[in-house]
Amino acid sequence: MVKVYTLNNGLTIPAVGFGTWRAQDGKEAYQSTLEAIKAGYRHIDTAAYYGNEESIGRAIKDSGVPREELYITTKLWNDAHSYEAAKEALAASLQRLQLDYIDLYLIHWPNPKAIRDHWEEGNAEAWRYMEEAQETGLIRSIGVSNFLVHHLEALAKTAKVTPAVNQIRLAPGCYQEEVVDYCRKHDIIIEAWAPLGRGEIFNTADMKALADKYGKTAAQIALAWSWYEGFLPLPKSVHEDRIKENLNFTDIELSAEDADKIKHLSGATPAPDPDSIDF
């Protein structure tokens, strides 16, 4: 049985997801998603921008697992921050994924370069359509990604629905304290993208020592830390053995001292600034 978190709308979400960023459309995305479902993942995270929704849709269909047992997330890209554009974007994602509904739909970035002078209005309009799509059943839950506190506060001015999720960059040594505190206060589930960092954790003495201490891999220690913090990690791999390995962390019980050491790990790649991204 997969552990679940309860969202602020009363629905549940599997507490670990399979990330698919940079899994190439075609055989790689198809096969890795199929392997993930076979390994026990029930939560698949993709995005229009990833360009692999079609392959993931085929894998979902071919997995043999009933649709209602799977939790599928996709995201609205930066070129669709208006009511009509969001409507078209969701329809296109549903078609590519061969699905009747999306479990979780996220605004991918809060401040795209193209709308930097009116990002607040763009988010509000996209969100207005997403709220309607949730009412009609095309989406079960709606949320955001890479939103900082000022983005969330701006959205709250017009939103009727509080985001169920905020998916942000979180990993050992990369801890966005201000937005984490805000989300906890407002009952917004925090998802961790790139929860294994950018490879730094595999070369860090502290993580190697912790892996030895708990008899696990550095990746498994990092994922256990995500759960310790109440985050929902989205590990990604295209290798069958790693896909399976990344699920084998659920029995790890970190001490408070070790969790704090992981939180303050040095040498981690910092989170990107959504207000200065060049896309």
C-alpha positions as CSV (number, residue, x, y, z in Angstrom):
1,M,0.0,0.0,0.0
2,V,1.4,3.4,-1.0
3,K,1.5,6.0,1.7
4,V,-0.7,9.0,0.9
5,Y,-1.0,12.7,1.9
6,T,-4.3,14.4,2.2
7,L,-4.7,17.6,0.2
8,N,-6.6,20.7,1.4
9,N,-9.6,19.7,-0.7
10,G,-9.9,16.3,1.0
11,L,-8.5,14.2,-1.8
12,T,-5.4,12.1,-1.4
13,I,-2.1,12.0,-3.3
14,P,0.5,9.2,-3.2
15,A,3.4,10.5,-1.0
16,V,6.1,9.7,-3.6
17,G,5.9,10.4,-7.3
18,F,7.9,9.4,-10.4
19,G,9.6,12.4,-12.1
20,T,9.9,12.4,-15.8
21,W,11.8,15.6,-16.6
22,R,14.4,15.0,-19.4
23,A,13.0,11.5,-20.1
24,Q,13.0,11.7,-23.9
25,D,9.8,11.2,-25.7
26,G,9.6,7.8,-27.3
27,K,11.2,4.6,-25.9
28,E,13.0,6.3,-22.9
29,A,9.9,8.0,-21.4
30,Y,7.6,5.1,-22.3
31,Q,9.8,2.4,-20.9
32,S,10.9,4.2,-17.7
33,T,7.3,5.1,-16.9
34,L,6.2,1.5,-17.5
35,E,9.0,0.3,-15.3
36,A,8.0,2.8,-12.6
37,I,4.4,1.6,-12.5
38,K,5.6,-2.0,-12.5
39,A,7.9,-1.2,-9.5
40,G,5.0,0.2,-7.6
41,Y,4.8,3.9,-8.3
42,R,1.3,5.1,-8.6
43,H,2.0,8.8,-9.0
44,I,3.5,10.0,-12.3
45,D,4.7,13.6,-12.8
46,T,5.1,15.2,-16.2
47,A,4.5,18.5,-17.9
48,A,3.6,19.9,-21.4
49,Y,7.1,21.4,-21.5
50,Y,8.8,18.0,-21.0
51,G,7.5,16.9,-24.5
52,N,6.9,13.3,-23.3
53,E,3.2,13.3,-22.5
54,E,2.3,11.0,-25.5
55,S,4.8,8.4,-24.4
56,I,3.7,8.6,-20.8
57,G,0.1,8.3,-21.9
58,R,0.9,5.1,-23.8
59,A,2.7,3.7,-20.8
60,I,-0.2,4.4,-18.6
61,K,-2.6,2.7,-21.0
62,D,-0.3,-0.3,-21.5
63,S,0.5,-0.8,-17.8
64,G,-2.7,-2.7,-17.2
65,V,-3.2,-0.7,-13.9
66,P,-6.7,0.8,-13.7
67,R,-6.8,4.5,-14.3
68,E,-8.4,5.2,-10.9
69,E,-5.4,3.6,-9.2
70,L,-2.9,6.0,-10.9
71,Y,-2.3,9.7,-10.0
72,I,-1.2,11.8,-13.0
73,T,0.2,15.3,-12.7
74,T,1.0,17.6,-15.7
75,K,1.7,21.3,-15.9
76,L,0.7,24.5,-17.8
77,W,3.6,25.9,-19.7
78,N,4.8,29.5,-19.8
79,D,3.1,30.3,-23.2
80,A,-0.4,29.6,-21.8
81,H,-0.9,32.2,-19.0
82,S,-4.4,33.3,-20.0
83,Y,-7.9,31.9,-19.7
84,E,-8.2,30.8,-23.3
85,A,-4.6,29.6,-23.6
86,A,-4.9,27.5,-20.5
87,K,-8.1,26.0,-21.8
88,E,-6.4,25.0,-25.0
89,A,-3.3,23.8,-23.2
90,L,-5.2,21.5,-20.9
91,A,-7.2,20.0,-23.8
92,A,-3.9,19.3,-25.6
93,S,-2.4,17.6,-22.6
94,L,-5.4,15.4,-22.0
95,Q,-5.3,14.4,-25.7
96,R,-1.6,13.6,-25.6
97,L,-2.0,11.6,-22.4
98,Q,-5.1,9.9,-23.7
99,L,-6.9,10.7,-20.4
100,D,-10.4,12.0,-19.5
101,Y,-9.1,13.9,-16.5
102,I,-5.9,15.0,-14.8
103,D,-5.4,14.3,-11.1
104,L,-3.3,17.4,-10.5
105,Y,-2.7,20.4,-12.9
106,L,0.0,22.9,-12.0
107,I,1.1,26.3,-13.3
108,H,4.7,25.4,-14.1
109,W,6.4,28.8,-13.4
110,P,4.9,32.0,-11.9
111,N,6.8,34.6,-13.8
112,P,7.6,33.6,-17.4
113,K,9.9,36.0,-19.3
114,A,7.2,36.8,-21.9
115,I,4.7,38.2,-19.3
116,R,7.2,39.6,-16.8
117,D,5.4,43.0,-16.8
118,H,1.9,41.4,-16.1
119,W,2.6,38.0,-14.5
120,E,0.1,38.5,-11.7
121,E,-2.7,39.0,-14.2
122,G,-1.5,36.1,-16.3
123,N,-1.5,33.7,-13.3
124,A,-5.0,34.9,-12.2
125,E,-6.5,34.3,-15.6
126,A,-5.0,30.8,-16.0
127,W,-6.1,30.0,-12.5
128,R,-9.6,31.1,-13.2
129,Y,-9.8,28.6,-16.0
130,M,-8.2,25.9,-13.9
131,E,-10.8,26.5,-11.2
132,E,-13.6,26.0,-13.8
133,A,-11.9,22.8,-15.1
134,Q,-11.8,21.5,-11.6
135,E,-15.5,22.2,-11.2
136,T,-16.3,20.3,-14.4
137,G,-14.1,17.3,-13.5
138,L,-11.4,17.7,-16.1
139,I,-9.0,18.3,-13.2
140,R,-9.3,16.8,-9.7
141,S,-6.9,19.2,-8.0
142,I,-5.1,22.4,-9.0
143,G,-1.8,23.7,-7.8
144,V,1.4,25.6,-8.7
145,S,5.1,25.0,-9.2
146,N,8.1,27.2,-8.4
147,F,5.9,29.8,-6.6
148,L,7.6,31.9,-3.9
149,V,5.6,33.6,-1.2
150,H,4.9,36.8,-3.1
151,H,3.6,34.8,-6.1
152,L,1.3,32.8,-3.8
153,E,0.1,36.0,-2.1
154,A,-0.6,37.6,-5.4
155,L,-2.6,34.6,-6.6
156,A,-4.6,34.6,-3.4
157,K,-6.0,38.0,-4.2
158,T,-8.4,36.6,-6.9
159,A,-8.3,32.8,-6.3
160,K,-11.4,31.1,-5.1
161,V,-9.4,27.8,-4.6
162,T,-6.2,27.6,-2.6
163,P,-3.5,25.7,-4.4
164,A,-3.4,22.1,-3.2
165,V,0.3,21.7,-4.0
166,N,3.4,23.8,-4.6
167,Q,6.1,21.9,-6.4
168,I,9.5,23.5,-5.7
169,R,13.2,22.7,-5.7
170,L,14.1,20.9,-2.5
171,A,17.0,18.6,-1.7
172,P,19.7,18.0,0.9
173,G,21.3,21.4,1.3
174,C,18.7,23.2,-0.8
175,Y,15.9,24.3,1.6
176,Q,13.6,27.2,0.7
177,E,12.6,28.0,4.2
178,E,10.3,31.0,3.6
179,V,8.1,29.4,1.1
180,V,8.1,26.1,3.0
181,D,6.9,27.8,6.1
182,Y,4.2,29.7,4.1
183,C,2.9,26.5,2.5
184,R,2.8,24.6,5.8
185,K,0.8,27.5,7.3
186,H,-1.7,27.5,4.5
187,D,-2.1,23.7,4.2
188,I,-0.4,23.5,0.8
189,I,1.4,20.2,0.2
190,I,5.0,20.7,-0.7
191,E,6.4,18.6,-3.6
192,A,10.2,18.3,-4.0
193,W,11.5,18.3,-7.6
194,A,15.0,17.1,-8.1
195,P,14.9,15.7,-4.5
196,L,18.3,14.0,-5.1
197,G,20.0,17.2,-5.9
198,R,22.1,17.7,-9.0
199,G,24.4,14.8,-8.2
200,E,26.2,16.5,-5.4
201,I,24.9,14.2,-2.7
202,F,26.6,11.2,-4.2
203,N,30.0,12.8,-3.7
204,T,29.4,14.3,-0.2
205,A,31.2,12.8,2.8
206,D,28.3,13.5,5.1
207,M,25.7,11.7,2.8
208,K,28.1,8.8,2.3
209,A,28.5,8.5,6.1
210,L,24.7,8.6,6.6
211,A,24.2,6.0,3.9
212,D,26.7,3.7,5.7
213,K,25.0,4.4,9.1
214,Y,21.5,3.4,7.9
215,G,22.7,0.7,5.5
216,K,21.1,2.5,2.5
217,T,22.1,4.5,-0.5
218,A,22.6,8.3,-0.5
219,A,19.5,8.6,-2.7
220,Q,17.4,6.7,-0.3
221,I,18.6,8.8,2.6
222,A,17.7,12.0,0.6
223,L,14.2,10.6,0.0
224,A,13.7,9.6,3.6
225,W,14.7,13.2,4.5
226,S,11.9,14.5,2.2
227,W,9.4,12.4,4.1
228,Y,10.9,13.5,7.5
229,E,10.2,17.1,6.4
230,G,6.7,16.2,5.2
231,F,7.6,16.8,1.5
232,L,6.4,14.7,-1.4
233,P,9.6,13.7,-3.4
234,L,9.6,13.2,-7.1
235,P,12.7,11.1,-7.9
236,K,13.5,10.6,-11.5
237,S,15.5,7.9,-13.3
238,V,15.4,6.0,-16.6
239,H,17.3,3.0,-15.2
240,E,15.2,0.0,-14.0
241,D,17.4,-0.7,-11.0
242,R,17.5,2.9,-9.8
243,I,13.7,3.2,-10.3
244,K,13.2,0.3,-7.9
245,E,16.0,1.4,-5.6
246,N,14.4,4.8,-5.2
247,L,11.3,3.3,-3.7
248,N,13.2,1.4,-1.1
249,F,13.5,4.1,1.5
250,T,10.2,4.0,3.3
251,D,11.6,2.0,6.3
252,I,14.3,4.6,7.1
253,E,13.7,6.6,10.4
254,L,16.1,9.5,10.5
255,S,17.2,11.0,13.8
256,A,16.5,14.7,14.3
257,E,20.2,15.3,14.4
258,D,20.8,13.5,11.1
259,A,17.8,15.3,9.4
260,D,19.2,18.6,10.4
261,K,22.6,17.7,9.0
262,I,21.0,16.8,5.7
263,K,19.0,20.1,5.7
264,H,22.2,22.1,6.1
265,L,24.4,20.1,3.8
266,S,26.9,22.3,2.0
267,G,27.7,22.4,-1.7
268,A,24.2,22.0,-3.0
269,T,23.0,23.7,-6.2
270,P,20.7,26.5,-5.2
271,A,17.1,26.7,-6.3
272,P,16.4,28.8,-9.5
273,D,15.0,32.3,-9.1
274,P,11.6,32.2,-10.8
275,D,11.6,36.0,-11.2
276,S,14.8,36.0,-13.3
277,I,14.4,32.8,-15.4
278,D,15.1,33.5,-19.1
279,F,12.2,31.4,-20.5
